[in-house]
Amino acid sequence: MSFRVCINCYGIRVYPYMGFMVGQRYQCQDCQEQMVIPLEFDTQEDYEAFAKQMGVAVNDQEE
């Protein structure tokens, strides 16, 4: 399962925000950051390893 991660707060609640003529954009539901290219991980383990390196706790952010 692939999922997107916010580039600002590293939260996993990132959803499509708009598309069409302006190109695809995403918005984080945690910090409201709007982005064109979010971080993307193929597995939960990859995300947890990244978050650990960045010093981010992931236990509160799991789906």
Chimera marker file (.cmm) of the C-alpha trace (Angstrom):
<marker_set name="trace">
<marker id="1" x="0.000" y="0.000" z="0.000" r="1" g="1" b="0" radius="0.5"/>
<marker id="2" x="1.464" y="3.344" z="-1.046" r="1" g="1" b="0" radius="0.5"/>
<marker id="3" x="0.602" y="6.502" z="0.858" r="1" g="1" b="0" radius="0.5"/>
<marker id="4" x="1.461" y="10.203" z="0.834" r="1" g="1" b="0" radius="0.5"/>
<marker id="5" x="3.104" y="12.178" z="3.628" r="1" g="1" b="0" radius="0.5"/>
<marker id="6" x="3.086" y="15.937" z="4.283" r="1" g="1" b="0" radius="0.5"/>
<marker id="7" x="6.333" y="17.746" z="3.478" r="1" g="1" b="0" radius="0.5"/>
<marker id="8" x="5.792" y="20.143" z="6.380" r="1" g="1" b="0" radius="0.5"/>
<marker id="9" x="4.665" y="18.097" z="9.401" r="1" g="1" b="0" radius="0.5"/>
<marker id="10" x="5.224" y="14.540" z="8.037" r="1" g="1" b="0" radius="0.5"/>
<marker id="11" x="1.611" y="13.630" z="8.823" r="1" g="1" b="0" radius="0.5"/>
<marker id="12" x="-0.095" y="10.920" z="6.774" r="1" g="1" b="0" radius="0.5"/>
<marker id="13" x="-3.462" y="12.680" z="6.384" r="1" g="1" b="0" radius="0.5"/>
<marker id="14" x="-2.707" y="14.108" z="2.909" r="1" g="1" b="0" radius="0.5"/>
<marker id="15" x="-5.556" y="14.278" z="0.411" r="1" g="1" b="0" radius="0.5"/>
<marker id="16" x="-6.068" y="15.656" z="-3.109" r="1" g="1" b="0" radius="0.5"/>
<marker id="17" x="-6.927" y="19.362" z="-2.830" r="1" g="1" b="0" radius="0.5"/>
<marker id="18" x="-7.587" y="20.435" z="-6.406" r="1" g="1" b="0" radius="0.5"/>
<marker id="19" x="-6.724" y="19.507" z="-9.940" r="1" g="1" b="0" radius="0.5"/>
<marker id="20" x="-7.921" y="20.294" z="-13.433" r="1" g="1" b="0" radius="0.5"/>
<marker id="21" x="-6.205" y="23.280" z="-15.087" r="1" g="1" b="0" radius="0.5"/>
<marker id="22" x="-3.843" y="24.166" z="-12.225" r="1" g="1" b="0" radius="0.5"/>
<marker id="23" x="-2.392" y="20.676" z="-11.937" r="1" g="1" b="0" radius="0.5"/>
<marker id="24" x="-2.828" y="18.273" z="-9.079" r="1" g="1" b="0" radius="0.5"/>
<marker id="25" x="-2.302" y="19.596" z="-5.546" r="1" g="1" b="0" radius="0.5"/>
<marker id="26" x="-2.569" y="18.021" z="-2.128" r="1" g="1" b="0" radius="0.5"/>
<marker id="27" x="-3.431" y="19.363" z="1.317" r="1" g="1" b="0" radius="0.5"/>
<marker id="28" x="-2.449" y="18.063" z="4.739" r="1" g="1" b="0" radius="0.5"/>
<marker id="29" x="-5.415" y="17.736" z="7.089" r="1" g="1" b="0" radius="0.5"/>
<marker id="30" x="-3.127" y="18.190" z="10.124" r="1" g="1" b="0" radius="0.5"/>
<marker id="31" x="-1.267" y="21.421" z="9.312" r="1" g="1" b="0" radius="0.5"/>
<marker id="32" x="-3.235" y="22.667" z="6.250" r="1" g="1" b="0" radius="0.5"/>
<marker id="33" x="-0.032" y="22.781" z="4.129" r="1" g="1" b="0" radius="0.5"/>
<marker id="34" x="-0.771" y="22.737" z="0.393" r="1" g="1" b="0" radius="0.5"/>
<marker id="35" x="1.782" y="20.996" z="-1.788" r="1" g="1" b="0" radius="0.5"/>
<marker id="36" x="2.328" y="19.885" z="-5.355" r="1" g="1" b="0" radius="0.5"/>
<marker id="37" x="4.570" y="16.925" z="-4.570" r="1" g="1" b="0" radius="0.5"/>
<marker id="38" x="4.075" y="15.193" z="-1.209" r="1" g="1" b="0" radius="0.5"/>
<marker id="39" x="6.472" y="12.573" z="0.093" r="1" g="1" b="0" radius="0.5"/>
<marker id="40" x="5.370" y="9.083" z="-0.893" r="1" g="1" b="0" radius="0.5"/>
<marker id="41" x="6.209" y="5.748" z="0.731" r="1" g="1" b="0" radius="0.5"/>
<marker id="42" x="5.438" y="2.209" z="-0.417" r="1" g="1" b="0" radius="0.5"/>
<marker id="43" x="5.338" y="0.636" z="3.045" r="1" g="1" b="0" radius="0.5"/>
<marker id="44" x="4.644" y="1.622" z="6.649" r="1" g="1" b="0" radius="0.5"/>
<marker id="45" x="8.136" y="0.403" z="7.557" r="1" g="1" b="0" radius="0.5"/>
<marker id="46" x="9.756" y="2.802" z="5.060" r="1" g="1" b="0" radius="0.5"/>
<marker id="47" x="7.747" y="5.685" z="6.501" r="1" g="1" b="0" radius="0.5"/>
<marker id="48" x="8.620" y="4.729" z="10.096" r="1" g="1" b="0" radius="0.5"/>
<marker id="49" x="12.342" y="4.534" z="9.230" r="1" g="1" b="0" radius="0.5"/>
<marker id="50" x="12.175" y="7.980" z="7.606" r="1" g="1" b="0" radius="0.5"/>
<marker id="51" x="10.234" y="9.460" z="10.534" r="1" g="1" b="0" radius="0.5"/>
<marker id="52" x="12.741" y="8.027" z="13.004" r="1" g="1" b="0" radius="0.5"/>
<marker id="53" x="15.614" y="9.684" z="11.113" r="1" g="1" b="0" radius="0.5"/>
<marker id="54" x="13.687" y="12.982" z="11.111" r="1" g="1" b="0" radius="0.5"/>
<marker id="55" x="12.869" y="12.693" z="14.834" r="1" g="1" b="0" radius="0.5"/>
<marker id="56" x="9.100" y="12.481" z="14.309" r="1" g="1" b="0" radius="0.5"/>
<marker id="57" x="6.854" y="10.240" z="16.433" r="1" g="1" b="0" radius="0.5"/>
<marker id="58" x="4.591" y="8.138" z="14.198" r="1" g="1" b="0" radius="0.5"/>
<marker id="59" x="2.449" y="6.329" z="16.777" r="1" g="1" b="0" radius="0.5"/>
<marker id="60" x="-0.167" y="9.134" z="16.868" r="1" g="1" b="0" radius="0.5"/>
<marker id="61" x="-0.399" y="9.401" z="13.079" r="1" g="1" b="0" radius="0.5"/>
<marker id="62" x="-1.242" y="5.842" z="12.076" r="1" g="1" b="0" radius="0.5"/>
<marker id="63" x="-4.433" y="5.286" z="10.064" r="1" g="1" b="0" radius="0.5"/>
<link id1="1" id2="2" r="1" g="1" b="0" radius="0.2"/>
<link id1="2" id2="3" r="1" g="1" b="0" radius="0.2"/>
<link id1="3" id2="4" r="1" g="1" b="0" radius="0.2"/>
<link id1="4" id2="5" r="1" g="1" b="0" radius="0.2"/>
<link id1="5" id2="6" r="1" g="1" b="0" radius="0.2"/>
<link id1="6" id2="7" r="1" g="1" b="0" radius="0.2"/>
<link id1="7" id2="8" r="1" g="1" b="0" radius="0.2"/>
<link id1="8" id2="9" r="1" g="1" b="0" radius="0.2"/>
<link id1="9" id2="10" r="1" g="1" b="0" radius="0.2"/>
<link id1="10" id2="11" r="1" g="1" b="0" radius="0.2"/>
<link id1="11" id2="12" r="1" g="1" b="0" radius="0.2"/>
<link id1="12" id2="13" r="1" g="1" b="0" radius="0.2"/>
<link id1="13" id2="14" r="1" g="1" b="0" radius="0.2"/>
<link id1="14" id2="15" r="1" g="1" b="0" radius="0.2"/>
<link id1="15" id2="16" r="1" g="1" b="0" radius="0.2"/>
<link id1="16" id2="17" r="1" g="1" b="0" radius="0.2"/>
<link id1="17" id2="18" r="1" g="1" b="0" radius="0.2"/>
<link id1="18" id2="19" r="1" g="1" b="0" radius="0.2"/>
<link id1="19" id2="20" r="1" g="1" b="0" radius="0.2"/>
<link id1="20" id2="21" r="1" g="1" b="0" radius="0.2"/>
<link id1="21" id2="22" r="1" g="1" b="0" radius="0.2"/>
<link id1="22" id2="23" r="1" g="1" b="0" radius="0.2"/>
<link id1="23" id2="24" r="1" g="1" b="0" radius="0.2"/>
<link id1="24" id2="25" r="1" g="1" b="0" radius="0.2"/>
<link id1="25" id2="26" r="1" g="1" b="0" radius="0.2"/>
<link id1="26" id2="27" r="1" g="1" b="0" radius="0.2"/>
<link id1="27" id2="28" r="1" g="1" b="0" radius="0.2"/>
<link id1="28" id2="29" r="1" g="1" b="0" radius="0.2"/>
<link id1="29" id2="30" r="1" g="1" b="0" radius="0.2"/>
<link id1="30" id2="31" r="1" g="1" b="0" radius="0.2"/>
<link id1="31" id2="32" r="1" g="1" b="0" radius="0.2"/>
<link id1="32" id2="33" r="1" g="1" b="0" radius="0.2"/>
<link id1="33" id2="34" r="1" g="1" b="0" radius="0.2"/>
<link id1="34" id2="35" r="1" g="1" b="0" radius="0.2"/>
<link id1="35" id2="36" r="1" g="1" b="0" radius="0.2"/>
<link id1="36" id2="37" r="1" g="1" b="0" radius="0.2"/>
<link id1="37" id2="38" r="1" g="1" b="0" radius="0.2"/>
<link id1="38" id2="39" r="1" g="1" b="0" radius="0.2"/>
<link id1="39" id2="40" r="1" g="1" b="0" radius="0.2"/>
<link id1="40" id2="41" r="1" g="1" b="0" radius="0.2"/>
<link id1="41" id2="42" r="1" g="1" b="0" radius="0.2"/>
<link id1="42" id2="43" r="1" g="1" b="0" radius="0.2"/>
<link id1="43" id2="44" r="1" g="1" b="0" radius="0.2"/>
<link id1="44" id2="45" r="1" g="1" b="0" radius="0.2"/>
<link id1="45" id2="46" r="1" g="1" b="0" radius="0.2"/>
<link id1="46" id2="47" r="1" g="1" b="0" radius="0.2"/>
<link id1="47" id2="48" r="1" g="1" b="0" radius="0.2"/>
<link id1="48" id2="49" r="1" g="1" b="0" radius="0.2"/>
<link id1="49" id2="50" r="1" g="1" b="0" radius="0.2"/>
<link id1="50" id2="51" r="1" g="1" b="0" radius="0.2"/>
<link id1="51" id2="52" r="1" g="1" b="0" radius="0.2"/>
<link id1="52" id2="53" r="1" g="1" b="0" radius="0.2"/>
<link id1="53" id2="54" r="1" g="1" b="0" radius="0.2"/>
<link id1="54" id2="55" r="1" g="1" b="0" radius="0.2"/>
<link id1="55" id2="56" r="1" g="1" b="0" radius="0.2"/>
<link id1="56" id2="57" r="1" g="1" b="0" radius="0.2"/>
<link id1="57" id2="58" r="1" g="1" b="0" radius="0.2"/>
<link id1="58" id2="59" r="1" g="1" b="0" radius="0.2"/>
<link id1="59" id2="60" r="1" g="1" b="0" radius="0.2"/>
<link id1="60" id2="61" r="1" g="1" b="0" radius="0.2"/>
<link id1="61" id2="62" r="1" g="1" b="0" radius="0.2"/>
<link id1="62" id2="63" r="1" g="1" b="0" radius="0.2"/>
</marker_set>
